Amino acid sequence: MILRAQALSPDTIRAARRAVGLSQGELAGRLGYTASWLNLIEHGRRGLPFREAPRLIEVLLAEYAARQDWDAQLAELGIAHLPVARS
């Protein structure tokens, strides 16, 4: 997963959040905001504050790395990981 601050469109943010399996509330909470704040950003009604872009990328990449480890551990056990749909 490659994310760059200048490429953080509302659609990119939403797709990256979903790809790592976080709900809006989970991601927003890790950034110290509410789900409604992130919802506005993901729907283009509010811009992502510039100072938050690095934090957002850091959280998404950390979750992605953790998920990869989890998937590898499940694969070693012969268990398939099924992604859970989140809003």
KEVO-498636 format. One line per field, with one value per residue (C-alpha): z, x, y negated; residue number from 1. Coordinates in steps of 0.5 Angstrom, whole numbers. Layout:
N
pz = Z  ...
px = X  ...
py = Y  ...
vonu = NUM  ...
//
This chain:
87
pz = 0  -2  0  -1  3  -4  -6  -1  -4  -1  -5  -3  4  4  0  4  11  8  5  12  15  20  21  21  28  29  24  27  34  33  30  36  32  31  26  23  22  18  14  12  9  6  2  0  5  9  7  11  15  12  19  20  13  16  22  18  13  19  22  16  15  22  21  14  17  23  18  14  20  22  15  15  22  20  14  18  22  15  17  11  14  11  11  15  11  15  14
px = 0  3  0  3  0  -1  -6  -10  -17  -23  -24  -17  -18  -24  -21  -15  -19  -23  -17  -14  -21  -22  -29  -30  -30  -24  -20  -22  -21  -14  -13  -17  -23  -30  -33  -37  -31  -28  -35  -35  -27  -29  -35  -31  -35  -29  -22  -16  -12  -5  -2  -7  -4  2  -2  -7  -2  2  -4  -6  1  1  -6  -4  3  -1  -6  -1  2  -4  -6  1  0  -7  -4  1  -5  -8  -14  -16  -18  -24  -25  -31  -34  -34  -38
py = 0  -7  -13  -20  -26  -30  -24  -24  -25  -23  -17  -15  -16  -12  -6  -6  -6  0  4  4  6  0  -3  -11  -11  -7  -11  -18  -16  -14  -21  -24  -26  -23  -19  -25  -29  -23  -22  -30  -29  -22  -25  -32  -36  -38  -38  -34  -39  -39  -37  -31  -28  -25  -22  -19  -16  -13  -10  -7  -4  -1  2  5  8  11  14  17  20  23  26  29  32  35  37  41  44  46  41  37  29  27  19  16  10  4  -3
vonu = 1  2  3  4  5  6  7  8  9  10  11  12  13  14  15  16  17  18  19  20  21  22  23  24  25  26  27  28  29  30  31  32  33  34  35  36  37  38  39  40  41  42  43  44  45  46  47  48  49  50  51  52  53  54  55  56  57  58  59  60  61  62  63  64  65  66  67  68  69  70  71  72  73  74  75  76  77  78  79  80  81  82  83  84  85  86  87
//
